[in-house]
């Protein structure tokens, strides 16, 4: 009797098992709505957020050049992403899938109106990841602001995204990427975005050399009001950047939003305090820069740490990035025009390392199966090192090739006149 009952139970389960085997990804309207919102927020970070943030930091004769660079990068990388970028970053590269995604999804082949990825339309995932590919080379602009030819900037951004950004993106975030398989913890872009861009900006600053007059001549921001407006947009947009990386409207997204805000607040507060102690007066430029440092540093950890961990990471970001910025400019006299490396590069390194510690302490969400804090630290250091070397070497090679072919830098006379007039025949202000 018992045998017959067991047989009947198995037979009754067969349809359900067959259905489960044939089950397809199901669209979730809540997840889709959140990812549509997140995508808009991340694009908002570049246009207008980063564009205004950077534009206010340069001198008035170069304000349009920075805005133009951000717009042009947005347009060009969007096209590149649709043609080959998405395929290289998130496609299936077959035997080479650990290293790149191949060209199977070139021209967005197979991405239709009804194509579902997990619980959202694949078209939304394509667009969301596109915004990351846009903002990363736009961040690099800050390293060579006020002195690079527009044509050189366009060629560099194109080749850099193809040869530097897309491979690292695949390694870290694509299913089967070699760093992803090693359980590298980078929730929203510590390696892919911030270390990648920060190192590239540092190399670019070194290859192009200092702006005329640096460091003897003061080069203060021409419009801090514009910078604060852009920084405020970055703070809000970053919720899409980090919480959107959960790719769902779930508890992970909720916690990522909370820790992102706390990291930004702690970074802003810590930088302000450092300035207050060091220079006796807190500055508007300092508090917004500290906020950006806090955001960049919490980014890789945002899906893995708790609120207390985020506060500690944000405080460390403000102090460490403040020190790195002053050391780079005042001691080494490296003209990273808008402090991309000490804020994003150093912040990305700090956050990518810190997640290995705070994922397992202060309310962190823990590690992947089989991982310990020690093992995780090793993987994080490997990810940091590989990204630094890959971005640094290839950025240097690309810049040298472009310099040999068309030249990187405007002439001394053109730099004095300003890039707005020289390169675009326009002026930012007609007062």
Secondary structure, DSSP 8 states (H G I E B T S, - for coil): -HHHHHHHHHHHHHHHHHHHHH------HHHHHHHHHHHHHHHHIIIIIIHHHHHHHS-GGGHHHHHHHHHHHHHHHHHHIIIIIHHHHHS--GGGTTT---STTGGGTT--TT-EETTEEHHHHHHHHHHHHHHHHHHHGGGSTTTB-HHHHHHHHHHHIIIIIHHHHHHHHSTT-HHHHTT---SS-IIIIIIHHHHHHHHHHHHH---TTTTTS----S-HHHHHHHHHHHHHHHHHHHHGGG-SSSHHHHHHHHHHHHHHHHHHHHHHHHHHHHHSS--HHHHHHHHHHHHHHHHTTTTT--HHHHHHHHHHHHHHHHHHHHIIIIIS----TT-HIIIIIHHHHHHHHHHHHHTSSTT-----TT--HHHHHHHHHHHHHHHHHHHHHHHHHHHHHHHHHT-SB--HHHHHH-HHHHHHS--S---
